[in-house]
Amino acid sequence: MLAQLQSVDERGIQYATAADFCEIFAKEMHSLYLLSFLLTADKDKAEQCFVGGLGECVKGISAFMEWSRLWARRAIIKQAILMMRPAPEDRDYWSPISAKGTAAPLKNSLFAAILSLCTFERFVFVLSILEGQSDGDCLSLLKCSRRDLMIARELALRFLATADKGGDHLHEALYAWRTFLSSPRWPEW
C-alpha cells in the first residue's frame, strides 16, 4: 500500500525546467531586477546579479514547479550575497545612523534612503522586511549572528524612519511591496 502511494506521489510531482525558469525571469523581470538593484545598489552589479541568478536557475536547480518562483528570487539573493559579501561591521554600540550618507531629499527619498544604507543593513532590511524571510533564513544566507541581524534591522528601520519625515511612507512602501509580490500578474512597466 505504501509503495502504491509513493509511486502515485512521484508521478504527480513536477519539477521546474530551464525553460520554466526562463519564463519566470521573463515574466518577473522587473521584480527580480528591482530585488537585484535594492541588494547591490548599483545598476551594473544589479544586471550581473540578475544574469547570474538566471544562470544558476537554468544550469540545474532542481525545484518543485510550485516553488520555482521562490527559487528564482532566492537565486538572485544568493548571487547578490556572492557579489557584495555583506558582513556586519564590528559594533559594540548602537549607532544612531549607519548609512553611507544621509538620505537626500529626493522625489523617491525612501528608495534613495534604502540604497544609502550600508551593505549589511540594506541586505537585512530587504531580506527580512521587504522579502519577508524568516530570521533563520536570513541567518543562514548572511552567515551572521542573531544579534548582528537584530542590530542591523533596527538600525535600518531607525534610519529609514528618520528619512521618512514627510509622512508614513515606510509603511505605505512595505504594503505596496507585499501587494506587488503577491499579485498574480505583474504590471507591465
PAFIDO-614949 format. One record per atom (N, C-alpha, C): residue number from 1; atom name; x negated, z, y negated. Coordinates in pm, 1 decimal, decimal comma. Last residue first. Layout:
N
NUM CA X Z Y
...
//
This chain:
189
189 N -559,3 -1713,9 -4751,3
189 CA -622,5 -1691,4 -4881,7
189 C -684,5 -1818,5 -4929,3
188 N -283,2 -1636,4 -4570,9
188 CA -374,1 -1748,7 -4598,9
188 C -430,5 -1728,3 -4738,1
187 N -259,6 -1322,2 -4399,2
187 CA -224,5 -1410,4 -4510,8
187 C -327,8 -1523,1 -4524,6
186 N -214,7 -1292,3 -4048,1
186 CA -296,6 -1270,8 -4165,8
186 C -254,9 -1366,8 -4276,0
185 N 37,2 -1146,1 -3866,0
185 CA -17,5 -1274,8 -3912,0
185 C -91,7 -1249,3 -4041,0
184 N 97,2 -879,2 -3817,4
184 CA 77,5 -969,8 -3705,0
184 C 15,4 -1102,1 -3746,1
183 N -70,9 -612,8 -3983,5
183 CA 21,8 -725,6 -3992,3
183 C -7,4 -824,8 -3880,1
182 N -262,4 -417,2 -3976,1
182 CA -155,9 -408,8 -3876,5
182 C -58,9 -526,6 -3882,3
181 N -435,8 -473,3 -4184,9
181 CA -487,4 -475,5 -4048,5
181 C -376,7 -475,9 -3943,8
180 N -262,0 -441,0 -4404,5
180 CA -328,8 -568,5 -4381,4
180 C -375,6 -579,4 -4236,2
179 N -204,4 -170,4 -4383,7
179 CA -96,8 -268,8 -4372,5
179 C -154,5 -405,5 -4339,3
178 N -460,2 -64,2 -4429,0
178 CA -393,9 -40,3 -4299,6
178 C -279,6 -139,3 -4278,6
177 N -498,1 -156,6 -4694,0
177 CA -591,4 -194,2 -4586,2
177 C -524,7 -177,7 -4450,2
176 N -290,5 -29,0 -4832,3
176 CA -294,4 -175,7 -4826,1
176 C -384,9 -222,9 -4712,7
175 N -367,7 238,9 -4801,6
175 CA -240,0 193,2 -4747,4
175 C -239,3 40,6 -4731,9
174 N -609,8 232,4 -4941,8
174 CA -609,2 268,5 -4799,5
174 C -479,7 222,3 -4733,3
173 N -515,0 165,6 -5198,2
173 CA -606,1 75,3 -5127,5
173 C -608,0 105,0 -4977,8
172 N -360,7 391,6 -5258,8
172 CA -298,2 259,1 -5254,0
172 C -384,2 160,6 -5175,7
171 N -559,6 585,6 -5261,4
171 CA -452,2 592,8 -5161,0
171 C -380,1 459,3 -5147,5
170 N -708,5 482,7 -5478,7
170 CA -771,0 505,9 -5349,0
170 C -664,9 510,2 -5239,3
169 N -541,0 479,1 -5701,3
169 CA -576,0 352,6 -5637,1
169 C -639,4 371,0 -5500,7
168 N -389,7 644,3 -5875,7
168 CA -410,0 679,1 -5735,1
168 C -442,9 554,2 -5654,6
167 N -575,3 602,8 -6180,1
167 CA -452,7 619,0 -6102,9
167 C -487,9 652,1 -5959,7
166 N -825,6 574,3 -6295,9
166 CA -712,2 506,0 -6356,0
166 C -581,8 521,7 -6280,6
165 N -1037,5 684,7 -6157,3
165 CA -971,8 765,1 -6259,5
165 C -845,5 702,4 -6316,9
164 N -1210,2 646,5 -5933,1
164 CA -1070,3 604,5 -5929,9
164 C -989,2 683,0 -6033,6
163 N -1448,8 763,1 -5922,0
163 CA -1447,9 624,0 -5968,5
163 C -1306,3 573,0 -5985,7
162 N -1381,9 1002,1 -5808,2
162 CA -1425,4 1003,7 -5948,3
162 C -1426,5 862,8 -6006,5
161 N -1317,9 911,0 -5551,7
161 CA -1213,6 977,1 -5631,0
161 C -1253,0 981,3 -5778,0
160 N -1564,2 819,8 -5465,5
160 CA -1457,7 722,5 -5489,0
160 C -1343,7 782,6 -5569,3
159 N -1698,5 1066,6 -5441,9
159 CA -1746,7 963,9 -5533,4
159 C -1636,2 864,3 -5566,6
158 N -1542,4 1193,1 -5245,2
158 CA -1557,9 1253,4 -5378,6
158 C -1600,4 1148,5 -5480,9
157 N -1576,9 1015,7 -5029,7
157 CA -1443,0 1039,9 -5084,7
157 C -1449,8 1100,5 -5224,4
156 N -1854,5 1035,1 -4991,0
156 CA -1792,1 906,1 -5022,3
156 C -1655,6 927,3 -5086,9
155 N -1881,6 1308,1 -4928,8
155 CA -1949,2 1251,1 -5045,6
155 C -1885,3 1119,7 -5088,2
154 N -1728,6 1318,9 -4690,9
154 CA -1689,4 1398,2 -4807,3
154 C -1753,7 1342,6 -4935,1
153 N -1879,4 1150,7 -4526,4
153 CA -1739,6 1117,9 -4556,2
153 C -1692,7 1192,3 -4680,5
152 N -2123,5 1289,5 -4519,7
152 CA -2117,6 1153,4 -4574,5
152 C -1974,6 1115,3 -4610,8
151 N -2045,8 1529,5 -4394,9
151 CA -2101,1 1531,3 -4530,6
151 C -2088,5 1393,0 -4594,0
150 N -1961,7 1435,9 -4141,8
150 CA -1868,0 1506,6 -4229,7
150 C -1916,3 1506,7 -4374,3
149 N -2201,3 1320,5 -4045,2
149 CA -2079,3 1240,6 -4058,9
149 C -1982,6 1305,7 -4157,5
148 N -2370,6 1541,9 -4037,3
148 CA -2404,1 1427,8 -4123,5
148 C -2281,5 1341,1 -4149,0
147 N -2229,5 1695,3 -3844,4
147 CA -2248,5 1747,0 -3980,0
147 C -2278,3 1632,8 -4076,8
146 N -2258,6 1539,3 -3616,5
146 CA -2124,0 1561,1 -3670,4
146 C -2132,5 1610,4 -3815,2
145 N -2542,0 1318,2 -3646,5
145 CA -2479,8 1446,0 -3611,5
145 C -2339,8 1453,4 -3672,6
144 N -2555,1 976,3 -3526,0
144 CA -2583,4 1081,8 -3622,2
144 C -2517,1 1211,0 -3574,4
143 N -2501,3 706,5 -3441,6
143 CA -2605,9 792,7 -3382,9
143 C -2652,0 899,0 -3482,5
142 N -2304,4 530,8 -3502,2
142 CA -2403,7 558,8 -3606,2
142 C -2517,4 648,5 -3559,3
141 N -2152,5 520,9 -3262,4
141 CA -2201,4 399,1 -3326,9
141 C -2317,2 426,9 -3422,1
140 N -2100,0 794,0 -3208,6
140 CA -2163,4 707,9 -3108,7
140 C -2225,4 584,4 -3173,0
139 N -1972,1 876,1 -3441,3
139 CA -2095,1 943,0 -3398,3
139 C -2172,5 856,8 -3300,1
138 N -1748,1 706,9 -3434,1
138 CA -1844,1 697,9 -3545,0
138 C -1977,2 760,8 -3506,2
137 N -1622,4 802,3 -3201,0
137 CA -1670,2 663,5 -3207,6
137 C -1773,4 646,6 -3318,3
136 N -1568,1 1066,7 -3286,7
136 CA -1650,0 1041,2 -3168,2
136 C -1706,2 899,9 -3167,2
135 N -1393,7 1025,5 -3498,4
135 CA -1525,0 1084,0 -3524,9
135 C -1618,8 1058,0 -3407,7
134 N -1237,6 700,1 -3465,6
134 CA -1244,1 844,4 -3441,9
134 C -1383,6 895,3 -3476,7
133 N -1166,3 463,6 -3720,8
133 CA -1241,4 500,2 -3599,7
133 C -1242,4 652,9 -3587,0
132 N -1035,6 345,0 -3936,5
132 CA -966,6 446,7 -3858,5
132 C -1035,1 482,0 -3727,2
131 N -1130,4 169,9 -4123,2
131 CA -1109,2 118,5 -3987,8
131 C -1037,5 219,7 -3898,1
130 N -1133,7 344,4 -4352,6
130 CA -1067,5 213,5 -4355,1
130 C -1034,1 161,7 -4215,2
129 N -1256,6 588,4 -4242,2
129 CA -1137,4 586,8 -4327,7
129 C -1065,9 451,9 -4320,7
128 N -1470,4 530,0 -4066,1
128 CA -1377,9 639,8 -4039,2
128 C -1249,2 633,2 -4120,4
127 N -1593,7 286,6 -4162,8
127 CA -1559,5 308,1 -4021,9
127 C -1452,6 414,1 -4003,5
126 N -1615,8 323,6 -4442,5
126 CA -1549,4 205,2 -4387,1
126 C -1505,7 229,8 -4242,9
125 N -1753,6 574,4 -4456,2
125 CA -1624,5 553,0 -4521,2
125 C -1548,6 436,6 -4457,8
124 N -1988,3 519,2 -4310,1
124 CA -1898,0 626,8 -4267,0
124 C -1759,9 606,2 -4327,7
123 N -2095,6 310,8 -4466,4
123 CA -2060,8 289,0 -4326,5
123 C -1960,9 394,2 -4278,4
122 N -2136,5 451,9 -4709,0
122 CA -2047,9 335,2 -4704,6
122 C -2003,4 307,0 -4561,1
121 N -2322,9 643,0 -4631,8
121 CA -2192,1 687,8 -4678,0
121 C -2090,8 572,6 -4673,7
120 N -2539,0 467,2 -4569,7
120 CA -2479,6 553,2 -4467,2
120 C -2339,5 598,8 -4507,2
119 N -2587,1 331,1 -4822,4
119 CA -2555,5 260,8 -4698,0
119 C -2485,3 349,9 -4596,4
118 N -2418,2 463,8 -5108,3
118 CA -2538,3 449,8 -5025,5
118 C -2495,7 395,2 -4889,7
117 N -2174,1 269,1 -5288,7
117 CA -2211,3 385,2 -5207,3
117 C -2343,7 358,5 -5135,6
116 N -2101,2 34,8 -5403,4
116 CA -2211,6 106,8 -5465,6
116 C -2250,6 233,1 -5389,7
115 N -1880,2 -54,8 -5264,1
115 CA -2005,4 -128,2 -5247,0
115 C -2124,7 -53,0 -5305,9
114 N -1693,2 124,5 -5367,4
114 CA -1724,8 126,1 -5223,9
114 C -1858,9 58,9 -5200,8
113 N -1691,7 38,7 -5635,9
113 CA -1735,4 174,3 -5602,7
113 C -1771,4 185,2 -5454,8
112 N -1582,5 -215,2 -5616,1
112 CA -1720,4 -200,5 -5663,6
112 C -1775,4 -63,1 -5628,1
111 N -1325,0 -136,3 -5535,8
111 CA -1405,7 -222,6 -5449,5
111 C -1552,8 -209,8 -5487,0
110 N -1251,3 5,2 -5763,0
110 CA -1255,9 73,2 -5634,4
110 C -1341,8 -6,0 -5536,6
109 N -1258,1 -191,1 -5965,3
109 CA -1353,6 -81,1 -5968,4
109 C -1360,6 -6,5 -5835,6
108 N -1200,0 -468,5 -6033,8
108 CA -1183,3 -413,0 -5899,9
108 C -1276,9 -293,8 -5884,6
107 N -1278,1 -484,2 -6302,1
107 CA -1139,8 -514,1 -6265,8
107 C -1107,6 -455,4 -6128,8
106 N -1500,2 -204,6 -6353,0
106 CA -1466,9 -345,2 -6338,2
106 C -1319,3 -360,6 -6307,2
105 N -1701,6 19,1 -6444,1
105 CA -1558,8 -0,2 -6466,6
105 C -1525,4 -149,2 -6467,7
104 N -1928,1 81,5 -6178,3
104 CA -1899,7 16,0 -6305,9
104 C -1750,0 -1,5 -6323,6
103 N -2026,9 376,3 -6044,3
103 CA -1935,6 264,2 -6025,1
103 C -1900,1 206,8 -6161,2
102 N -2371,7 445,3 -6072,3
102 CA -2234,3 479,1 -6100,0
102 C -2148,6 355,8 -6082,7
101 N -2567,4 395,4 -5777,2
101 CA -2549,8 397,4 -5922,1
101 C -2407,3 440,3 -5949,0
100 N -2571,4 445,8 -5517,5
100 CA -2684,1 370,4 -5572,2
100 C -2679,8 369,8 -5723,8
99 N -2455,7 785,9 -5470,5
99 CA -2438,3 641,2 -5474,7
99 C -2561,9 576,8 -5535,7
98 N -2359,4 1051,4 -5453,8
98 CA -2459,9 998,1 -5361,8
98 C -2446,7 847,3 -5357,3
97 N -2291,0 1331,4 -5638,8
97 CA -2279,8 1185,3 -5633,0
97 C -2394,6 1135,3 -5548,1
96 N -2331,4 1599,0 -5570,3
96 CA -2203,5 1559,4 -5627,9
96 C -2183,0 1408,0 -5627,3
95 N -2467,2 1684,2 -5254,4
95 CA -2488,2 1619,8 -5382,9
95 C -2353,8 1579,9 -5441,6
94 N -2510,1 1959,1 -5079,3
94 CA -2404,7 1860,2 -5105,4
94 C -2423,9 1805,4 -5245,2
93 N -2822,0 1999,7 -4906,5
93 CA -2721,9 2040,2 -5002,6
93 C -2619,8 1927,4 -5018,0
92 N -3014,0 1895,0 -4761,4
92 CA -2984,2 2033,8 -4729,8
92 C -2874,9 2086,4 -4823,2
91 N -3062,7 1578,1 -4630,7
91 CA -2997,2 1660,0 -4732,2
91 C -2977,2 1801,4 -4681,6
90 N -3197,3 1281,8 -4577,5
90 CA -3228,2 1421,4 -4547,7
90 C -3171,8 1507,2 -4660,4
89 N -2938,0 1043,4 -4523,4
89 CA -3054,3 1089,5 -4598,2
89 C -3075,4 1235,8 -4564,8
88 N -2843,9 882,9 -4222,1
88 CA -2819,8 984,7 -4325,4
88 C -2949,9 1020,0 -4395,0
87 N -2860,1 529,7 -4194,9
87 CA -2904,8 660,9 -4148,8
87 C -2880,1 761,4 -4260,7
86 N -2801,6 201,2 -4090,0
86 CA -2758,0 313,8 -4173,4
86 C -2802,5 446,6 -4112,9
85 N -2913,4 -70,6 -4042,1
85 CA -2971,1 54,6 -3991,9
85 C -2931,5 174,6 -4078,2
84 N -2836,4 -331,2 -4094,7
84 CA -2852,9 -238,9 -4206,3
84 C -2919,3 -106,1 -4168,4
83 N -2828,2 -469,6 -3844,5
83 CA -2888,9 -528,3 -3963,6
83 C -2926,5 -424,0 -4069,0
82 N -2696,7 -298,0 -3668,0
82 CA -2829,7 -351,0 -3633,9
82 C -2902,1 -404,1 -3757,4
81 N -2458,7 -265,0 -3810,1
81 CA -2544,8 -148,8 -3785,4
81 C -2686,2 -194,9 -3750,3
80 N -2355,3 -522,9 -3798,1
80 CA -2389,7 -465,6 -3928,7
80 C -2482,3 -345,2 -3912,5
79 N -2308,4 -538,6 -3522,1
79 CA -2402,8 -631,9 -3585,5
79 C -2448,5 -576,9 -3720,4
78 N -2111,7 -344,6 -3492,9
78 CA -2240,8 -327,6 -3424,9
78 C -2347,9 -417,8 -3486,6
77 N -1907,6 -464,3 -3647,5
77 CA -1961,4 -332,5 -3682,6
77 C -2099,2 -313,0 -3620,5
76 N -1861,1 -699,6 -3501,6
76 CA -1902,9 -706,7 -3642,7
76 C -1969,2 -575,3 -3683,2
75 N -1775,5 -585,6 -3262,1
75 CA -1896,5 -669,8 -3262,3
75 C -1950,9 -683,5 -3404,3
74 N -1539,5 -464,5 -3345,9
74 CA -1649,9 -379,9 -3302,2
74 C -1782,3 -458,9 -3300,2
73 N -1385,5 -690,4 -3393,0
73 CA -1416,9 -601,2 -3504,4
73 C -1537,2 -513,2 -3469,4
72 N -1373,8 -786,6 -3128,4
72 CA -1429,7 -870,4 -3234,7
72 C -1471,3 -783,8 -3354,0
71 N -1242,9 -579,0 -2999,7
71 CA -1380,9 -610,0 -2962,1
71 C -1447,9 -695,6 -3069,4
70 N -991,1 -601,1 -3114,9
70 CA -1070,3 -481,2 -3141,1
70 C -1217,9 -503,6 -3107,2
69 N -919,6 -846,6 -3002,5
69 CA -925,5 -832,6 -3148,7
69 C -1010,0 -711,3 -3187,3
68 N -917,4 -784,9 -2726,8
68 CA -1014,2 -880,9 -2781,6
68 C -1027,5 -870,9 -2933,7
67 N -744,3 -634,2 -2582,5
67 CA -840,1 -563,3 -2665,1
67 C -934,1 -657,3 -2738,1
66 N -598,4 -808,6 -2431,4
66 CA -525,9 -721,0 -2523,8
66 C -620,5 -651,3 -2621,4
65 N -795,1 -917,2 -2266,2
65 CA -734,9 -1000,9 -2370,6
65 C -664,8 -914,9 -2475,9
64 N -1073,4 -710,6 -2208,3
64 CA -935,1 -743,4 -2179,2
64 C -879,1 -822,6 -2297,0
63 N -1400,7 -850,1 -2214,6
63 CA -1299,3 -762,2 -2271,5
63 C -1161,5 -807,0 -2226,2
62 N -1718,9 -899,8 -2195,8
62 CA -1607,4 -903,2 -2102,3
62 C -1504,6 -801,5 -2150,8
61 N -1906,5 -1100,7 -2395,2
61 CA -1841,8 -971,1 -2386,8
61 C -1724,7 -986,6 -2291,6
60 N -2058,0 -1351,0 -2414,3
60 CA -2020,6 -1286,7 -2291,0
60 C -1969,3 -1145,5 -2292,2
59 N -2102,0 -1507,1 -2634,9
59 CA -2200,1 -1512,3 -2526,9
59 C -2166,3 -1422,7 -2408,4
58 N -1897,7 -1453,3 -2813,2
58 CA -1895,2 -1579,4 -2739,0
58 C -1989,5 -1576,0 -2619,2
57 N -1972,1 -1205,8 -2923,9
57 CA -1845,1 -1220,0 -2851,1
57 C -1845,6 -1343,4 -2761,4
56 N -2215,1 -1268,3 -3047,0
56 CA -2209,4 -1164,1 -2944,2
56 C -2082,8 -1177,2 -2860,0
55 N -2130,7 -1463,4 -3231,0
55 CA -2223,9 -1497,0 -3124,3
55 C -2221,5 -1395,9 -3011,2
54 N -1973,6 -1306,2 -3400,3
54 CA -1912,7 -1416,1 -3324,7
54 C -2001,1 -1452,9 -3206,4
53 N -2176,4 -1143,1 -3503,3
53 CA -2063,9 -1085,1 -3428,9
53 C -1993,5 -1188,7 -3343,9
52 N -2333,7 -1335,6 -3634,9
52 CA -2389,0 -1257,0 -3525,0
52 C -2281,5 -1193,2 -3439,5
51 N -2154,5 -1420,9 -3832,2
51 CA -2201,9 -1517,0 -3731,5
51 C -2259,8 -1443,8 -3610,8
50 N -2128,7 -1176,2 -3974,4
50 CA -2011,7 -1245,1 -3919,5
50 C -2053,7 -1339,3 -3806,4
49 N -2394,7 -1132,3 -4052,4
49 CA -2324,4 -1033,8 -3969,6
49 C -2205,1 -1098,6 -3900,2
48 N -2439,4 -1349,3 -4218,8
48 CA -2520,7 -1332,4 -4098,5
48 C -2452,9 -1237,8 -3999,7
47 N -2250,3 -1286,5 -4418,9
47 CA -2238,6 -1411,5 -4342,4
47 C -2316,9 -1403,0 -4212,3
46 N -2359,1 -1046,9 -4510,4
46 CA -2224,3 -1047,7 -4452,7
46 C -2202,1 -1173,3 -4369,4
45 N -2598,3 -1131,7 -4618,2
45 CA -2602,3 -1047,0 -4499,1
45 C -2465,7 -1043,5 -4430,6
44 N -2493,7 -1274,1 -4838,8
44 CA -2572,6 -1343,1 -4735,8
44 C -2578,5 -1262,6 -4606,2
43 N -2354,4 -1065,6 -4982,4
43 CA -2287,7 -1188,4 -4937,4
43 C -2363,3 -1256,9 -4822,7
42 N -2357,0 -724,0 -4920,6
42 CA -2436,9 -838,6 -4961,3
42 C -2375,4 -964,2 -4899,9
41 N -2261,0 -498,8 -4795,3
41 CA -2264,7 -500,9 -4942,5
41 C -2349,7 -614,8 -4996,2
40 N -2218,2 -447,0 -4526,2
40 CA -2351,9 -490,2 -4568,3
40 C -2370,6 -487,7 -4720,0
39 N -1949,4 -356,2 -4514,4
39 CA -2056,0 -283,5 -4445,8
39 C -2194,5 -320,2 -4499,3
38 N -1807,0 -541,3 -4664,1
38 CA -1799,7 -399,6 -4700,8
38 C -1912,8 -319,6 -4635,7
37 N -1870,2 -775,8 -4519,0
37 CA -1915,2 -759,0 -4657,1
37 C -1912,9 -612,6 -4700,1
36 N -1742,5 -732,4 -4272,3
36 CA -1887,5 -757,6 -4277,8
36 C -1942,3 -729,4 -4417,7
35 N -1478,0 -712,8 -4364,9
35 CA -1540,2 -599,4 -4295,9
35 C -1692,6 -613,7 -4300,9
34 N -1453,0 -974,1 -4461,7
34 CA -1441,0 -861,0 -4553,4
34 C -1502,8 -736,1 -4492,0
33 N -1473,7 -1115,7 -4222,0
33 CA -1577,6 -1132,5 -4323,6
33 C -1573,4 -1015,9 -4422,8
32 N -1240,2 -1027,1 -4098,1
32 CA -1369,2 -998,4 -4035,2
32 C -1484,2 -1015,2 -4134,5
31 N -1046,7 -1126,3 -4278,8
31 CA -1053,7 -984,0 -4248,6
31 C -1189,7 -946,6 -4190,1
30 N -1100,6 -1402,4 -4270,8
30 CA -1103,8 -1329,0 -4397,0
30 C -1120,7 -1178,7 -4373,2
29 N -1069,4 -1472,5 -3995,1
29 CA -1194,9 -1492,0 -4066,7
29 C -1203,7 -1405,9 -4192,0
28 N -878,0 -1472,7 -3803,7
28 CA -900,2 -1348,3 -3877,4
28 C -1029,9 -1352,3 -3959,4
27 N -883,7 -1728,3 -3690,1
27 CA -758,9 -1676,7 -3747,8
27 C -781,8 -1556,1 -3838,0
26 N -1154,2 -1742,6 -3606,5
26 CA -1098,7 -1842,4 -3698,0
26 C -973,7 -1788,5 -3767,6
25 N -1182,3 -1526,4 -3434,5
25 CA -1267,9 -1532,4 -3552,5
25 C -1216,2 -1635,2 -3653,1
24 N -988,8 -1604,0 -3241,6
24 CA -972,8 -1478,7 -3317,1
24 C -1056,1 -1483,5 -3445,0
23 N -1106,5 -1839,0 -3146,0
23 CA -974,9 -1843,9 -3210,2
23 C -950,6 -1718,8 -3294,6
22 N -1336,2 -1734,2 -3031,2
22 CA -1348,2 -1831,7 -3140,5
22 C -1217,2 -1840,8 -3217,6
21 N -1218,9 -1579,1 -2830,5
21 CA -1289,9 -1513,2 -2940,4
21 C -1309,4 -1607,7 -3058,8
20 N -1114,3 -1783,7 -2669,8
20 CA -1025,0 -1683,3 -2728,1
20 C -1091,3 -1614,0 -2846,5
19 N -1348,9 -1913,0 -2592,9
19 CA -1251,6 -1985,3 -2675,7
19 C -1154,2 -1888,7 -2742,2
18 N -1460,6 -1719,2 -2429,6
18 CA -1530,4 -1756,4 -2552,5
18 C -1434,9 -1828,3 -2647,4
17 N -1178,9 -1515,5 -2321,1
17 CA -1283,6 -1615,3 -2301,9
17 C -1353,7 -1641,2 -2435,0
16 N -1059,9 -1203,4 -2211,3
16 CA -1080,2 -1297,1 -2321,9
16 C -1196,8 -1390,1 -2290,1
15 N -877,6 -1166,7 -1909,8
15 CA -996,0 -1138,3 -1989,9
15 C -1009,4 -1245,7 -2097,3
14 N -588,8 -1023,7 -1775,6
14 CA -650,6 -1140,5 -1838,0
14 C -767,2 -1094,5 -1924,2
13 N -447,5 -903,4 -1485,3
13 CA -539,7 -873,1 -1594,3
13 C -601,8 -1002,1 -1645,8
12 N -301,3 -967,8 -1261,8
12 CA -232,1 -964,1 -1390,4
12 C -322,3 -939,6 -1509,5
11 N -471,8 -943,2 -1047,1
11 CA -423,7 -1077,3 -1081,3
11 C -358,3 -1079,6 -1219,0
10 N -508,5 -667,0 -1036,6
10 CA -621,5 -752,7 -1068,7
10 C -577,6 -893,1 -1108,0
9 N -253,7 -574,0 -958,9
9 CA -307,2 -539,1 -1090,4
9 C -420,0 -632,3 -1130,1
8 N -240,3 -676,8 -699,0
8 CA -141,7 -720,0 -797,9
8 C -193,9 -692,9 -938,1
7 N -447,0 -535,1 -579,5
7 CA -458,0 -680,2 -590,9
7 C -357,7 -736,1 -690,2
6 N -345,9 -271,9 -597,7
6 CA -470,5 -306,6 -662,7
6 C -483,6 -457,7 -679,5
5 N -119,4 -285,5 -438,7
5 CA -105,0 -256,0 -581,8
5 C -230,4 -297,7 -658,1
4 N -242,0 -334,8 -189,7
4 CA -147,0 -431,6 -245,9
4 C -131,7 -410,2 -396,0
3 N -393,6 -102,2 -155,0
3 CA -462,4 -231,5 -164,3
3 C -371,1 -337,3 -224,1
2 N -189,9 86,0 -127,9
2 CA -278,3 93,4 -243,3
2 C -352,2 -38,8 -263,5
1 N -82,9 0,0 120,2
1 CA 0,0 0,0 0,0
1 C -87,2 0,0 -126,5
//
